[in-house]
């Protein structure tokens, strides 16, 4: 019952605010796909990612081959030689996992490259959206690209093309 009252109150407040405020929405995915520099940056990131992934897969294949060779020769090796080969395989695997983390981890090279190439474009879009909101008196501009968070959007209030125009691009 308490949740119902809270939800009802929130809806009524939002309805009252919606009545007095101007809203618009943009589709940042649409905007980004109409910016050539974004496409170039995305392609570069994809190529780099693919190259690094191939490098890691190659190294894992080498480890797998080392393990197969070890298994085939295991009966012929002394205990000391077995231990040495096992350590080599384990160390090689640790190196590859560390390389993978350095490339694709949370603060890895791919993340940094994405920040370097795409973040300035996103910042430019944000600034254009903010300018349009200020100039046109919009209280809120929603982004519809992140998923269907709105049940209905009137295309009349879509300012995505205005953002592209403000950035100097024509669709």
C-alpha positions in Angstrom: 0.0 0.0 0.0 2.8 2.4 0.9 4.6 1.7 -2.4 1.4 2.4 -4.3 1.0 5.8 -2.5 4.6 6.7 -3.2 4.3 5.7 -6.9 1.0 7.6 -7.3 2.5 10.7 -5.7 5.6 10.5 -7.9 3.3 10.2 -11.0 1.2 13.1 -10.0 4.2 15.3 -9.4 5.7 14.3 -12.7 2.4 15.0 -14.4 2.3 18.4 -12.9 5.8 19.2 -13.9 5.3 17.7 -17.4 2.3 20.1 -17.9 4.4 23.2 -17.2 7.8 22.1 -18.8 9.0 21.6 -22.3 10.6 18.2 -23.2 12.5 16.9 -26.1 14.5 13.8 -27.0 17.5 12.8 -29.0 18.8 9.6 -30.3 22.5 9.7 -29.7 23.1 6.5 -31.6 21.5 8.1 -34.7 23.5 11.3 -34.1 26.8 9.4 -33.7 26.1 7.3 -36.8 25.7 10.5 -38.8 29.1 11.9 -37.8 32.0 10.7 -40.1 34.7 11.2 -37.4 32.7 8.8 -35.1 32.5 6.2 -37.7 36.3 6.5 -38.4 37.1 6.3 -34.7 34.8 3.3 -34.2 36.4 1.5 -37.1 39.8 2.2 -35.7 38.8 0.9 -32.3 37.3 -2.2 -33.9 40.4 -2.9 -35.9 42.7 -2.4 -32.9 40.5 -4.6 -30.8 40.4 -7.3 -33.5 44.2 -7.1 -33.9 44.7 -7.5 -30.1 42.2 -10.3 -29.9 44.1 -12.2 -32.6 47.4 -11.7 -30.8 45.9 -13.1 -27.6 44.4 -16.1 -29.4 47.7 -16.8 -31.0 49.4 -16.8 -27.7 46.8 -19.1 -26.2 47.3 -21.4 -29.1 51.0 -21.4 -28.4 50.3 -22.3 -24.7 47.9 -25.1 -25.9 50.7 -26.5 -28.2 53.2 -26.3 -25.3 50.8 -28.3 -23.1 50.2 -30.9 -25.8 54.0 -31.2 -26.4 54.5 -31.5 -22.6 51.8 -34.2 -22.3 53.4 -36.2 -25.2 56.9 -36.0 -23.6 55.8 -36.2 -20.0 56.7 -39.9 -19.5 60.2 -39.3 -20.8 61.0 -36.3 -18.6 62.6 -36.4 -15.2 60.7 -34.8 -12.3 62.9 -31.7 -12.4 62.3 -31.3 -16.2 58.5 -31.9 -15.7 58.4 -29.2 -13.1 60.4 -26.8 -15.3 58.1 -27.3 -18.2 54.9 -27.0 -16.1 56.3 -23.7 -14.7 57.0 -22.5 -18.2 53.4 -23.2 -19.3 52.0 -21.6 -16.2 54.2 -18.5 -16.5 53.3 -18.1 -20.2 49.6 -18.4 -19.3 50.0 -15.7 -16.6 51.7 -13.4 -19.2 48.9 -13.8 -21.7 46.3 -13.2 -19.0 48.1 -10.0 -17.9 48.4 -8.9 -21.6 44.7 -9.5 -22.0 43.9 -7.5 -18.9 46.2 -4.7 -20.2 44.4 -4.6 -23.5 40.8 -5.2 -22.5 40.6 -4.5 -18.7 38.6 -1.8 -17.1 41.5 0.7 -17.4 43.1 -1.1 -20.3 44.5 0.2 -23.5 41.2 -0.2 -25.4 39.3 1.8 -22.8 42.0 4.5 -22.9 41.9 4.5 -26.7 38.1 4.8 -26.7 38.3 7.7 -24.3 40.8 9.4 -26.5 38.9 8.9 -29.8 35.2 8.9 -28.9 34.9 10.9 -25.7 35.6 14.3 -27.4 32.8 13.5 -29.9 30.4 12.6 -27.1 31.4 15.8 -25.3 30.7 17.9 -28.4 27.3 16.3 -28.7 26.5 16.9 -25.1 27.5 20.6 -25.5 25.2 20.9 -28.6 22.3 19.3 -26.7 22.8 21.6 -23.8 22.9 24.6 -26.1 19.7 23.6 -27.8 18.0 23.0 -24.5 19.0 26.4 -23.3 18.1 28.2 -26.5 14.7 26.4 -26.9 13.8 26.4 -23.3 13.6 22.6 -22.8 13.5 21.5 -19.2 14.6 18.0 -20.1 16.0 16.3 -23.2 15.9 12.5 -23.0 18.1 10.1 -24.9 16.2 7.3 -26.6 19.2 5.3 -27.8 19.9 3.6 -24.5 16.7 1.6 -24.7 13.0 2.1 -24.8 12.6 4.1 -21.5 9.7 6.0 -22.9 6.5 4.4 -24.1 5.7 7.1 -26.6 7.7 9.9 -28.2 6.2 12.4 -30.6 8.7 12.9 -33.5 7.9 16.6 -33.3 10.0 16.8 -30.2 13.0 14.9 -31.6 15.9 17.4 -31.8 18.5 14.9 -33.0 18.7 16.6 -36.4 19.1 20.0 -34.7 22.1 18.5 -32.7 23.7 17.3 -36.0 23.1 20.7 -37.6 24.6 22.5 -34.5 27.6 20.3 -34.9 27.9 21.2 -38.5 26.6 18.0 -40.1 23.8 17.5 -42.5 21.7 14.3 -42.7 
